[in-house]
Amino acid sequence: MFTVLMGFAALGVDVGRFYSERRYIQDAVDSAALACAYKYGHGGTNADAWAAGDAILQDRNLKSNPLGVGVAYAALGSEVYANAIVAEQNLISGILPVTTNGRGCRVAITVDVPTFLIKILSPSLNTITMTTQGYAKSKGGMLPTVVTRYSSPPGPAVSDQANLFHDRTMAEGQDWQCSTTSTAGCTPASEGSPGREFVIFGQAAKATNDSSFRGYIGLDIRDFTTLDGSGDLIHEAYNSVPATVTVNVLKDYEASWILNLSYPGPDICVVQLPNFLPCAQIAVINGSSSGQFVTDYETTFDIGDEVLLQLYDGTVKTVPDFNLTSGQLTLPTSGSATSTVTYTYSSQFALSGAQVTTTLIPDNGTMTDDGGGTATNPFLSGCATLSTPAFTANPTPGGPLYVTYNQAWNAITTNNCDKGIYQAWLRGTSSAPYTSRIHETLVTINVGGQQRDFSLASSDAYAAVPGPGTQADYVMRTTTSNSGSTKWTGSNLLTLSWAKCPTTTDASILPPEVLVCGIDGNFASTSISNVDPGEDHTLNVQTLLARSDEVYKGWVRETGLDDVTNKRVTHLLQVTLEVGVVAGGTNQYVDVLGYTVFKITQISSNDVSGRAVTGVYSDPNDLALSAGKKIGLVPWEQP
């Protein structure tokens, strides 16, 4: 009986000692693997990564061993493998940085655990060999968000001003010298030379042609090209998401990928010009979801974290439809100039053979209800003369290769125009079979190299209310550079106003219905003077007479005199209001251009700001993007 009792005592004591040591060593190798993988994923070398794991083991985890056992492991380059078969999963001693399916680290420690009572019964079992392993790597990383790569395309810009062209994936200070078709003159962003800070997604991250889209996408709904026999879209859908899912349901699926820090895939392909591939077409999610998504990001990430995000060109595509965008039009006070208009067609629109005609709309009250801009606007004063025709010939689409192209303005001649910054629109009008497709894009006109400027770019431009009777509010924020020749100095002369109160967009509603507007709660006035850059003012819309399930659009104007040169500067911002709109269907999408890692710099209730810290890559698993993926422990058997 004594022998039996000793056997049970041995099981109780020595097995307990064994598992205590295993738990202790397991914590150590897991922590070391995480530290090693983090360093490796953020650009460290093999030696840097090994040293990070070694520091965790030596400085923290391998102290105060519960059994007092000395723990050793192989040095870098001297790893030990089971049965002398060199393979990652056979590692039994050492810290091994790996690059299989993303950067990671395997850590293994083999310890001879001394026995206390078992050796009395069986002297040959004076130790029990134990191998403990931990594996950490970059996980998932893809998030349901896209970032506008370009500001005011197509570039390049004439100077580094806030309202001009920037490639946001390039190092700040050089990001205005390249263009959408050439990166010459710019250097890709890096940790040491990041891109400029901007709102990467949220309320202030507006698409150039759709203020209701703020950067949130459905990773699981793709392909807006393939049609069935009836001409309806056949989407590719993943991860148990129905292909016919409504936008409201889709946003709940996508929010889970933020909170779980890992999208199971498949990866998204990217545009391969001149082809826009179906696998790069991703469903958009309406801006009314901004609050939910920003809350999820705030829960999951901290300032300083780095995230891997998809890039798009700033335009939301609709099936079948087209979009147009224009960069700043730069004119001399006297002389000649030209510029570029960029068109993007959905593949269905391109195949139809429809042509789009471009026309110029001066800021003369055609698009607004306030009578238009100042008389010194070159297209109102008569000092600017357009060639005939004003634009180069618009190509006839011959198939899907014509889904994007640049159209040039013909020569614009100026004669003694007044220096300043003004506004106009370009309108694109489609021929049959899509004669109802008519779109405008706002054009900023800089005459004579006016430098001092302000911006409305960070202002609210989208609001959604559950139904008529609920007031809609837009926070207008006037910003300018902090110092230098571009800082706005005419603060006492700025006037902010409703240029057009939100109006129905449904063409069948005649005459169009205009809602009631106010500023800072005062509905007796639609303008406010003496606005100082840095101030916030709230523009209000009363919806008592609004229609449910209707979209309204309006324009906000801000204007003033630069008190250094006494020259006029005017900016316009389009705002969108949805009243009781029921979201549904997925006929809008964006094209993914590539992947970039962004470092989060600010998180507010509506926006997430950041800077690019890498260039653009077509493969989300490129090792250069590892920093944007969260590090986590994975099963040892996983590749």
C-alpha positions in Angstrom: 0.0 0.0 0.0 2.9 2.3 0.7 4.1 1.9 -2.9 0.6 2.6 -4.2 0.4 5.7 -2.0 3.8 6.9 -3.2 2.6 6.4 -6.8 -0.4 8.7 -6.2 1.7 11.2 -4.4 4.1 11.2 -7.3 1.3 11.9 -9.7 -0.1 14.6 -7.5 3.2 16.3 -6.8 5.4 15.8 -9.9 2.6 16.1 -12.5 1.5 19.3 -10.7 5.1 20.5 -10.8 5.3 19.6 -14.5 2.1 21.6 -15.5 3.1 24.5 -13.3 6.4 24.7 -15.3 4.6 24.2 -18.6 2.2 27.1 -17.8 5.1 29.3 -16.8 7.1 28.5 -20.0 4.0 28.8 -22.2 3.4 32.4 -20.9 7.1 33.1 -21.7 7.2 31.8 -25.2 3.8 33.4 -26.1 5.0 36.8 -24.9 8.3 36.5 -26.7 6.6 35.4 -29.9 4.3 38.5 -29.8 7.2 40.9 -29.1 9.3 39.3 -31.8 6.4 39.4 -34.4 5.6 43.0 -33.6 9.2 44.1 -34.2 9.4 42.0 -37.3 6.1 43.3 -38.7 7.2 47.0 -38.1 10.2 46.7 -40.4 12.7 45.1 -38.1 15.4 42.8 -39.4 15.7 39.1 -38.3 18.2 40.1 -35.7 16.0 43.0 -34.4 13.0 40.6 -34.1 15.1 37.9 -32.4 16.4 40.5 -30.0 12.9 41.7 -29.1 11.8 38.2 -28.3 15.1 37.5 -26.3 14.6 40.7 -24.3 11.1 39.6 -23.2 12.4 36.2 -22.1 15.5 37.5 -20.3 14.2 40.6 -18.7 10.7 39.5 -17.7 9.3 36.0 -18.4 12.1 33.7 -17.5 12.8 35.2 -14.1 11.5 33.6 -10.9 11.1 30.1 -12.3 8.7 28.2 -9.9 11.0 25.2 -9.9 14.2 27.1 -9.9 15.2 25.4 -13.2 17.6 27.0 -15.5 16.1 27.6 -18.9 18.2 27.9 -22.1 17.3 28.2 -25.8 19.3 28.3 -29.0 20.9 31.5 -30.3 20.0 33.1 -33.6 21.1 30.9 -36.4 21.6 27.9 -34.2 18.0 26.8 -33.9 17.3 23.2 -32.9 14.7 21.1 -34.8 13.0 17.8 -33.9 14.7 14.8 -35.5 17.2 17.2 -37.1 14.6 18.0 -39.8 14.8 21.7 -40.5 11.2 22.9 -40.9 9.4 25.8 -39.1 6.9 23.5 -37.3 9.8 21.2 -36.1 11.4 24.0 -34.0 12.1 22.8 -30.5 14.6 25.4 -29.3 15.1 29.0 -30.4 13.4 32.2 -31.6 12.7 32.0 -35.3 11.3 35.0 -37.3 9.3 33.7 -40.3 7.8 35.1 -43.4 5.2 32.4 -44.3 1.9 34.1 -45.2 3.0 37.3 -43.5 5.6 38.2 -41.0 5.6 36.3 -37.6 7.8 34.5 -35.1 7.9 31.0 -33.7 9.5 30.5 -30.2 10.2 27.1 -28.7 11.9 26.1 -25.5 12.8 22.6 -24.4 13.2 22.0 -20.6 14.2 19.0 -18.6 11.8 19.2 -15.6 13.3 17.4 -12.5 11.0 15.0 -10.7 10.6 14.9 -6.9 8.9 11.6 -6.0 8.7 9.7 -9.4 12.4 9.3 -9.4 12.2 7.4 -6.1 9.9 4.8 -7.8 11.8 4.9 -11.1 15.3 6.4 -10.9 15.4 6.6 -14.7 12.7 9.2 -14.6 14.7 11.8 -12.7 13.6 14.4 -15.4 10.8 14.7 -17.8 11.5 16.5 -21.1 9.0 19.2 -22.0 8.9 21.3 -25.3 6.7 24.4 -25.2 6.0 26.4 -28.4 4.4 29.7 -29.2 3.6 31.3 -32.6 2.5 34.9 -33.3 2.0 36.6 -36.7 0.2 39.3 -38.5 -3.5 38.5 -38.5 -6.0 39.6 -41.2 -5.6 43.3 -41.2 -8.2 44.1 -43.9 -10.9 46.5 -42.6 -14.1 47.7 -44.2 -12.8 51.1 -45.1 -11.3 52.8 -48.1 -9.3 56.0 -48.2 -9.3 58.6 -50.9 -5.8 58.5 -52.4 -5.9 61.9 -54.2 -7.1 65.3 -53.1 -8.2 67.6 -56.0 -7.0 65.3 -58.9 -5.5 64.9 -61.4 -2.4 67.1 -60.5 0.3 68.1 -60.3 -0.3 71.3 -58.4 1.4 74.6 -58.8 2.2 75.0 -55.1 1.7 73.2 -51.8 -1.7 74.6 -50.8 -4.5 73.0 -48.9 -7.1 73.1 -51.7 -4.7 71.9 -54.4 -3.7 68.4 -55.5 -2.0 66.0 -53.1 -1.3 62.3 -53.3 -1.9 61.3 -49.7 0.3 58.2 -49.9 3.4 60.4 -50.6 5.6 62.1 -48.0 4.3 65.5 -46.9 6.0 68.3 -48.7 6.4 66.5 -52.0 2.9 65.1 -52.3 1.7 67.8 -54.6 4.4 67.5 -57.3 3.2 64.2 -58.9 -0.2 63.3 -60.5 -2.7 60.5 -60.7 -0.9 59.1 -63.7 2.7 59.6 -62.6 4.5 59.4 -59.2 7.5 61.3 -60.6 8.4 64.1 -58.3 7.0 62.5 -55.1 8.5 60.1 -52.6 6.3 57.4 -51.0 5.4 57.9 -47.4 7.4 56.0 -44.7 7.6 55.9 -40.9 10.4 58.5 -41.0 8.7 60.7 -43.6 4.9 60.2 -43.3 2.2 61.7 -45.4 0.2 64.7 -44.4 -2.5 64.4 -41.8 -6.1 64.2 -43.0 -9.4 62.6 -42.1 -8.9 59.1 -43.5 -12.6 58.1 -42.9 -15.7 59.5 -41.2 -18.0 62.5 -41.5 -15.4 64.8 -43.1 -14.1 62.1 -45.6 -16.4 62.9 -48.5 -16.3 61.3 -51.9 -15.8 63.8 -54.7 -19.1 63.0 -56.2 -21.2 61.7 -53.3 -21.2 63.5 -49.9 -23.2 60.6 -48.3 -20.3 58.2 -48.8 -17.6 58.5 -46.1 -15.3 55.6 -46.7 -17.2 52.5 -45.4 -17.4 49.5 -47.7 -18.8 46.0 -47.7 -15.8 43.7 -48.0 -18.2 40.8 -48.7 -20.1 42.1 -51.7 -18.1 42.4 -54.9 -18.4 42.4 -58.7 -20.6 45.1 -60.2 -19.9 44.0 -63.8 -21.4 40.6 -64.3 -25.0 40.5 -65.4 -27.6 37.7 -65.7 -29.8 37.1 -68.7 -32.2 39.8 -67.5 -29.5 42.5 -67.2 -29.5 42.3 -63.4 -26.2 42.3 -61.4 -24.8 39.0 -60.1 -22.7 39.9 -57.1 -19.9 37.8 -55.6 -20.7 37.4 -51.9 -18.5 35.9 -49.1 -18.6 34.8 -45.5 -22.3 33.9 -45.5 -23.4 37.4 -46.5 -26.4 37.2 -48.9 -25.6 38.7 -52.4 -28.9 40.6 -52.2 -28.3 42.0 -48.6 -29.6 45.5 -47.8 -27.1 48.1 -46.8 -28.4 48.3 -43.3 -27.8 44.6 -42.8 -24.5 44.7 -44.5 -23.1 47.3 -42.1 -23.7 44.9 -39.2 -21.6 42.2 -40.9 -18.8 44.6 -41.7 -18.7 46.1 -38.2 -17.8 42.7 -36.9 -14.6 42.6 -38.9 -13.5 45.8 -37.1 -14.2 44.4 -33.6 -12.7 41.0 -34.4 -9.5 42.5 -35.9 -9.5 40.0 -38.6 -11.3 39.6 -42.0 -11.3 36.0 -43.1 -11.0 36.9 -46.8 -10.7 36.4 -49.6 -8.3 39.3 -50.4 -9.4 42.0 -52.7 -7.7 42.4 -56.0 -6.8 45.9 -57.3 -7.3 47.9 -60.5 -4.9 46.9 -63.2 -5.2 49.8 -65.7 -6.7 50.1 -68.2 -8.9 47.3 -66.8 -11.2 47.7 -63.9 -11.5 44.2 -62.6 -14.8 42.9 -61.0 -12.9 41.6 -58.0 -11.7 45.1 -57.3 -15.3 46.5 -57.2 -16.5 46.7 -53.6 -20.0 47.7 -52.3 -20.2 51.1 -50.6 -22.1 51.7 -47.3 -24.0 54.9 -46.8 -22.5 57.6 -44.6 -25.4 57.3 -42.1 -23.4 54.5 -40.6 -20.4 56.7 -39.8 -21.2 56.9 -36.1 -21.4 53.2 -35.6 -18.1 52.5 -37.5 -16.2 55.3 -35.8 -17.4 53.9 -32.4 -16.1 50.5 -33.4 -12.8 51.8 -34.5 -12.5 53.8 -31.2 -13.2 50.6 -29.2 -10.6 48.7 -31.2 -7.7 51.1 -31.9 -5.7 53.8 -30.1 -4.0 56.9 -31.4 -0.6 55.7 -32.7 -1.9 52.4 -34.0 -1.3 51.5 -37.6 -4.0 50.1 -39.8 -4.0 48.6 -43.3 -6.6 50.2 -45.5 -7.7 50.0 -49.2 -7.4 53.1 -51.5 -9.9 54.4 -54.0 -9.9 57.3 -56.4 -12.5 59.4 -54.6 -15.5 58.6 -56.7 -18.4 56.4 -56.1 -19.6 54.4 -59.2 -23.2 53.7 -59.9 -24.5 51.0 -62.2 -24.9 52.0 -65.0 -23.5 55.6 -64.7 -20.5 57.8 -65.1 -18.7 60.3 -62.9 -16.5 63.3 -63.6 -13.9 65.2 -61.5 -11.7 68.1 -62.0 -8.7 69.5 -60.3 -8.1 73.2 -59.7 -8.2 75.4 -62.9 -5.1 77.7 -62.7 -5.3 80.8 -64.9 -2.9 83.7 -65.3 -4.3 87.2 -65.0 -3.4 87.6 -68.7 -2.3 84.7 -71.0 -3.5 81.2 -71.7 -3.9 77.9 -69.8 -5.6 74.5 -70.0 -6.7 71.8 -67.6 -8.0 68.3 -67.4 -11.4 66.6 -66.6 -11.4 63.0 -65.5 -14.3 60.7 -66.5 -15.0 57.3 -65.0 -17.7 55.0 -66.5 -19.2 51.9 -65.1 -18.5 49.0 -67.4 -22.2 48.8 -68.3 -22.3 52.4 -69.2 -19.1 52.1 -71.3 -20.5 49.1 -73.3 -23.7 51.1 -74.1 -21.8 53.4 -76.4 -23.2 56.5 -74.7 -21.2 59.7 -75.0 -20.9 62.4 -72.5 -20.8 66.1 -73.5 -19.0 68.5 -71.2 -20.2 72.1 -70.6 -19.0 74.9 -68.3 -21.5 76.5 -65.8 -20.3 79.8 -64.4 -21.1 80.7 -60.8 -24.0 82.9 -62.0 -26.9 81.6 -60.0 -27.7 78.7 -62.2 -26.6 76.2 -59.6 -27.4 78.3 -56.5 -30.2 80.5 -55.3 -28.1 83.4 -54.1 -27.5 85.0 -57.5 -24.0 83.5 -57.9 -20.5 84.7 -57.1 -18.7 88.0 -57.4 -18.6 89.9 -60.7 -14.7 89.5 -60.7 -15.1 85.8 -61.4 -13.3 85.5 -64.8 -16.2 83.6 -66.4 -18.6 86.4 -65.3 -16.5 89.4 -66.0 -15.7 88.4 -69.5 -12.0 88.5 -69.1 -11.7 84.7 -69.8 -12.4 83.4 -73.3 -13.0 79.7 -74.0 -11.9 78.1 -77.3 -14.5 76.7 -79.6 -15.1 73.9 -78.7 -14.1 74.4 -75.1 -13.1 70.8 -74.6 -11.3 68.2 -76.7 -13.5 65.5 -78.3 -15.1 63.1 -76.0 -14.2 59.5 -77.1 -16.9 57.1 -78.1 -16.7 54.2 -75.6 -16.0 51.0 -77.4 -16.0 48.6 -74.4 -14.8 48.2 -70.9 -11.3 49.6 -71.6 -12.9 53.0 -71.8 -14.1 53.1 -68.2 -11.8 56.0 -67.4 -10.1 58.7 -69.5 -8.9 62.3 -69.2 -10.5 65.0 -71.3 -8.6 68.3 -71.8 -9.9 71.8 -71.8 -8.9 73.6 -75.0 -7.0 76.9 -74.6 -8.5 79.4 -72.1 -7.4 83.0 -72.9 -7.4 85.6 -70.2 -7.0 89.4 -70.5 -6.5 91.5 -67.3 -8.5 89.2 -65.0 -8.7 90.0 -61.3 -6.5 87.9 -59.0 -8.4 85.6 -56.6 -10.0 82.3 -56.1 -13.4 81.6 -57.7 -15.9 78.8 -58.4 -17.6 77.2 -61.4 -19.0 73.8 -62.4 -18.5 71.3 -65.2 -21.5 69.4 -66.3 -21.5 66.1 -68.0 -24.6 65.1 -70.0 -25.0 61.6 -71.4 -26.4 60.7 -74.8 -28.9 57.8 -75.4 -29.6 55.3 -73.9 -28.9 57.1 -70.6 -30.1 60.7 -71.3 -31.2 61.0 -67.7 -27.6 60.7 -66.5 -26.4 64.3 -65.9 -23.7 65.2 -63.3 -21.8 68.2 -62.2 -18.4 68.7 -60.5 -17.3 71.8 -58.7 -14.1 73.5 -60.1 -12.0 75.9 -58.1 -10.4 78.6 -60.2 -7.2 80.2 -59.0 -6.3 83.4 -60.9 -2.9 85.0 -60.8 -1.5 82.5 -58.2 -3.6 83.7 -55.2 -1.9 82.1 -52.2 -3.8 83.3 -49.1 -6.7 80.9 -48.8 -9.1 79.2 -46.4 -11.0 75.9 -46.6 -14.3 74.3 -45.9 -13.1 70.8 -46.6 -13.4 69.5 -43.0 -17.0 70.7 -42.6 -20.0 68.5 -42.3 -21.7 67.8 -45.7 -24.1 65.0 -44.9 -27.0 64.6 -42.5 -29.7 62.0 -42.2 -32.9 62.4 -40.1 -35.4 59.6 -39.4 -38.3 61.6 -40.8 -39.9 65.0 -41.4 -39.9 67.4 -38.5 -36.4 66.6 -37.2 -33.9 69.4 -37.6 -30.8 68.7 -39.5 -27.5 70.4 -38.5 -24.2 70.9 -40.4 -21.1 72.1 -38.5 -19.2 74.4 -40.8 -15.5 74.7 -39.9 -13.3 77.4 -41.6 -9.6 76.4 -41.6 -6.4 77.8 -43.0 -2.7 77.1 -42.7 -1.0 78.0 -39.5 1.5 80.4 -40.9 3.3 81.6 -44.0 2.1 83.0 -47.3 -0.9 80.8 -47.5 -2.5 81.8 -44.2 -5.7 83.6 -44.5 -5.5 87.0 -42.9 -8.8 88.6 -43.9 -10.7 87.0 -41.0 -12.9 90.0 -40.3 -14.2 89.9 -43.9 -15.4 86.3 -44.2 -19.1 85.7 -44.8 -20.7 82.3 -44.5 -24.1 81.7 -46.1 -26.6 79.3 -47.6 -26.1 79.6 -51.3 -28.9 77.2 -51.9 -31.0 75.6 -49.1 -31.4 71.8 -49.5 -33.8 71.1 -52.4 -35.4 67.9 -53.7 -33.3 65.9 -56.2 -36.2 63.8 -57.6 -36.7 65.1 -61.1 -40.4 64.2 -61.0 -41.1 66.8 -58.2 -41.9 70.0 -60.0 -41.3 72.6 -59.1 -38.4 71.4 -56.8 -39.2 71.8 -53.1 -36.9 73.9 -51.1 -36.5 73.5 -47.3 -36.2 76.2 -44.7 -32.6 77.1 -43.6 -31.0 79.0 -40.8 -27.6 79.6 -39.1 -26.7 79.0 -35.5 -30.4 78.4 -34.7 -31.5 81.6 -36.3 -34.0 80.9 -39.1 -34.5 84.6 -39.8 -31.2 84.8 -41.6 -29.3 82.6 -44.0 -25.8 84.2 -43.6 -23.4 85.3 -41.0 -20.5 87.9 -41.3 -17.1 88.3 -39.6 -16.3 84.6 -39.5 -12.8 83.9 -38.2 -10.8 80.9 -39.4 -11.0 78.3 -36.6 -14.6 79.2 -35.7 -17.4 76.6 -36.0 -20.9 77.7 -37.1 -23.9 75.4 -37.4 -26.1 75.6 -40.4 -29.6 74.4 -39.7 -32.4 72.9 -41.9 -36.0 72.7 -40.8 -37.7 69.6 -42.2 -41.3 70.1 -41.2 -42.3 70.3 -44.8 -39.9 67.7 -46.1 -41.0 64.4 -47.8 -40.1 61.1 -46.3 -37.7 58.8 -48.2 -36.4 61.8 -50.1 -32.8 63.1 -50.7 -32.2 66.9 -50.7 -29.1 68.7 -51.8 -27.9 72.3 -51.2 -24.9 74.6 -51.4 -23.0 76.6 -48.7 -20.9 79.6 -49.7 -18.0 81.3 -47.9 -16.3 84.4 -49.3 -14.1 87.2 -48.3 -11.3 89.6 -49.2 -7.7 88.8 -48.5 -6.6 91.9 -46.5 -3.0 91.7 -47.8 -3.8 91.8 -51.5 -7.5 92.9 -51.2 -8.5 90.0 -53.5 -11.6 88.0 -53.5 -11.7 84.3 -52.4 -14.8 82.2 -52.6 -15.5 78.5 -51.8 -18.6 76.4 -52.1 -19.5 73.1 -50.4 -22.4 70.8 -51.4 -24.5 69.3 -48.6 -26.8 66.3 -48.7 -29.8 65.6 -46.5 -31.6 62.3 -46.3 -35.1 62.4 -44.8 -36.4 59.0 -43.7 -34.5 57.3 -46.5 -34.7 53.5 -46.3 -31.4 52.0 -47.4 -31.4 49.0 -49.5 -29.8 47.3 -52.5 -26.1 47.5 -53.5 -25.8 49.2 -56.9 -23.0 51.5 -55.9 -19.4 50.6 -55.5 -15.8 51.8 -55.5 -12.7 50.5 -57.3 -9.8 49.5 -55.1 -6.5 51.0 -56.3 -4.1 49.4 -53.7 -3.2 49.2 -50.1 -1.4 51.6 -47.7 -0.7 51.6 -44.0 -2.0 54.6 -42.1 -1.0 55.7 -38.5 -4.0 56.9 -36.5 -3.4 60.5 -35.2 -6.9 61.5 -33.9 -10.2 59.8 -33.2 -13.3 62.0 -32.6 -17.0 61.1 -32.4 -17.3 61.4 -36.2 -13.9 61.1 -37.8 -10.6 59.2 -37.7 -7.6 61.1 -38.8 -4.2 59.7 -39.8 -1.1 59.8 -42.0 0.3 57.3 -44.5 3.4 55.5 -43.3 4.0 53.3 -46.4 3.6 53.6 -50.1 1.0 51.8 -52.2 1.1 48.1 -52.7 -1.1 45.8 -54.8 -0.8 42.8 -52.6 -2.2 43.1 -49.0 0.2 40.4 -47.9 3.3 42.3 -49.0 5.8 42.3 -46.1 6.0 46.1 -46.4 2.4 46.3 -45.1 2.9 44.0 -42.1 2.8 47.0 -39.7 -0.8 47.5 -40.5 -1.9 44.1 -39.4 -2.6 43.3 -35.8 -0.2 40.8 -34.2 -1.9 37.8 -32.5 -1.2 34.2 -31.4 -2.1 31.5 -33.8 -2.0 27.7 -33.6 1.5 26.2 -34.0 0.3 24.0 -36.8 -0.8 27.0 -38.9 1.5 27.9 -41.8 
